[in-house]
Amino acid sequence: MKIYIYSITFKNLAEEGGGGKSTNITIKYLRKQGHHVFPFYSAKELKKKIKEEKPDLILHHNIVNMVKIYNISKKYKIPFIPTINGLFTCGKGTHILYSYYGIPCFKCSLTGIIRCTLKGHYKMPFPFFQLLKFLLTSPYRYYRIKRRINVLNKSAAVIAIGKTLKKILQTNNVKNKIYVVPQPIDDDILKKPKIKEKERIGEEEKKILFTNGFDTTKGILPLLDAFSELNRDDTELIITGRIYPIIKKIKPQKNVKILGEVSYEKLKKLYYSSDILAYPTLLFEPFGRAWAEGALTGLPIIAFKDRGGPADYPNYLVNLDKEELKKEINILLDNKKTKNKMNEISKKEFLADNVVKKLIKIYKEAK
């Protein structure tokens, strides 16, 4: 097949996040299967290319400009398939209201967007000028949600990257058929890296890895509170990811190492040298690459129930309670025979070769 794929992430690969990485892996493995794939980040360039040579499909990744790209596909009568990887049906992209654990809220309204914008995320208010921008654009952002839902209902097929995300889209009146296909992970993750002595992080015997930085929607506060009450001198909590200003309000803890954003190669070494990956997300996680990558390296994953991502699979799941989180972490640390429940499932579900085979089947049906 000849496939054109639009993603805003192609514009600046230096800032590639989970969505951009997934798109590039998808392209790599589609090409391995013999398909002709052309990436675009400019709608103008996409239209120009269509006039020269019409594709079999137009794929859209990472939500931005979805309506515009759909209209191009409609004009030229080309099947359009969007992959949804975020909570665009929520004004804050979380589907939780302001609280320590986050109160579920699955449908957005204009007044809801304004209310949530004023509050910001739990203990993470928006900076003044960002807040002002968000408030002034609230009507547009609400209208954009409705337009995107309308596009999904007119698409040749809709792909959601997680089961919980599919349910949220359906709750928000997406009537079209929704396929669930997780983000693809390159099989390079299975190659255990050599870790030199000088590259080892931390000094303690056991390590808990948390990859979501200082973001309260990702569960950093319950995790820190649970960890502080473990009172274990043999265990370190290693934190990677984006560090927000809230860190200034957090009292430093013993045996907590904050690394900030790290390269993929360094993160991979952390996966293979840790004992547990903690992923206690509070927002309704569409998928979450880091926990899936960790599962493929053999790490047991601990997470809260019913919050998407790892909770959509048979990981070590606890209720929204820091005491339960603390108890389960202790059990996992003390049990030398702890197994990664997702070991074989993750290979079948997440490795790119298998994911892309599922995608190709959907593309052929939609075509």
Secondary structure as GFF3:
##gff-version 3
##sequence-region A 1 367
A	DSSP	beta_strand	2	6	.	.	.	ID=ss1
A	DSSP	three_ten_helix	8	11	.	.	.	ID=ss2
A	DSSP	three_ten_helix	13	15	.	.	.	ID=ss3
A	DSSP	alpha_helix	18	32	.	.	.	ID=ss4
A	DSSP	beta_strand	36	40	.	.	.	ID=ss5
A	DSSP	alpha_helix	43	52	.	.	.	ID=ss6
A	DSSP	beta_strand	57	61	.	.	.	ID=ss7
A	DSSP	alpha_helix	66	75	.	.	.	ID=ss8
A	DSSP	beta_strand	80	84	.	.	.	ID=ss9
A	DSSP	beta_strand	96	97	.	.	.	ID=ss10
A	DSSP	beta_strand	103	104	.	.	.	ID=ss11
A	DSSP	alpha_helix	110	119	.	.	.	ID=ss12
A	DSSP	alpha_helix	128	136	.	.	.	ID=ss13
A	DSSP	alpha_helix	138	154	.	.	.	ID=ss14
A	DSSP	beta_strand	158	160	.	.	.	ID=ss15
A	DSSP	alpha_helix	163	171	.	.	.	ID=ss16
A	DSSP	beta_strand	178	180	.	.	.	ID=ss17
A	DSSP	three_ten_helix	187	190	.	.	.	ID=ss18
A	DSSP	three_ten_helix	197	199	.	.	.	ID=ss19
A	DSSP	beta_strand	206	210	.	.	.	ID=ss20
A	DSSP	three_ten_helix	216	218	.	.	.	ID=ss21
A	DSSP	alpha_helix	220	228	.	.	.	ID=ss22
A	DSSP	beta_strand	235	240	.	.	.	ID=ss23
A	DSSP	three_ten_helix	245	249	.	.	.	ID=ss24
A	DSSP	beta_strand	256	260	.	.	.	ID=ss25
A	DSSP	alpha_helix	264	273	.	.	.	ID=ss26
A	DSSP	beta_strand	276	278	.	.	.	ID=ss27
A	DSSP	alpha_helix	289	296	.	.	.	ID=ss28
A	DSSP	beta_strand	301	304	.	.	.	ID=ss29
A	DSSP	three_ten_helix	309	312	.	.	.	ID=ss30
A	DSSP	beta_strand	316	318	.	.	.	ID=ss31
A	DSSP	alpha_helix	322	334	.	.	.	ID=ss32
A	DSSP	alpha_helix	343	350	.	.	.	ID=ss33
A	DSSP	alpha_helix	352	366	.	.	.	ID=ss34
###
